Amino acid sequence: MADNIVWHNHKIIRAERASTKNQKPCLLWFTGLSGSGKSTIANALDVTLHSRGYHTFLLDGDNVRHGLCKDLGFSDEDRVENIRRIGEVSKLFADAGLIVLSAFISPFTSDRRMVRNLFPAGEFIEVFMDTPMETCEGRDPKGLYQKARSGEIKHFTGIDSPYEVPEQPEIRLDTSIMSVDQCTDRLISFLAERGLIS
């Protein structure tokens, strides 16, 4: 860390920012293989929350790599830095009182733990898209599995780069057997049960 940098405390705290929005800040961290439904479900939840008057922001892996993380590749080191940056940005959005939705493969347990540790207890919600590999590869919406199998893409999670399955996620969803509406309803119920939304 650079010298001569001091944290500046804001006069308006995160709880005050959230209270005007009738919600509590949190981060829903969607993790899972490519094609597991992370972006689809995160988007559906975002639309539902917005339609009910809640204040949200959605961070998506591909979109972030067009700007904030466009200098990063897909080596293990770059993946760690990608998630570190996303975690810090997510924390800033939560500090603004928002419900943050982040959809990233985030294959390493240590990286997800690093982001969790940025948040107060109960505000990091790990949503594991527990969709079978066969289903994910069968969907292959971007043709990435096919390219990885043929060797065109290296370090592809699930093929030649590991995915470390969450041991105790707050929520587990399987889009091979659950519809988008069922997944969204489950997430809304969870947020309400936790008192994060009313």
Secondary structure by P-SEA (a helix, b strand, c coil): ccccbbbbbbcccaaaaaaaacbbbbbbbbbbcccccaaaaaaaaaaaaaaacccbbbbbaaaaaacccccccccaaaaaaaaaaaaaaaaaaaaaccbbbbbcccccaaaaaaaaaacccccbbbbbccccaaaaaaacccaaaaaaaaccccccccccbbbbccccccbbbbcccccaaaaaaaaaaaaaaacccc
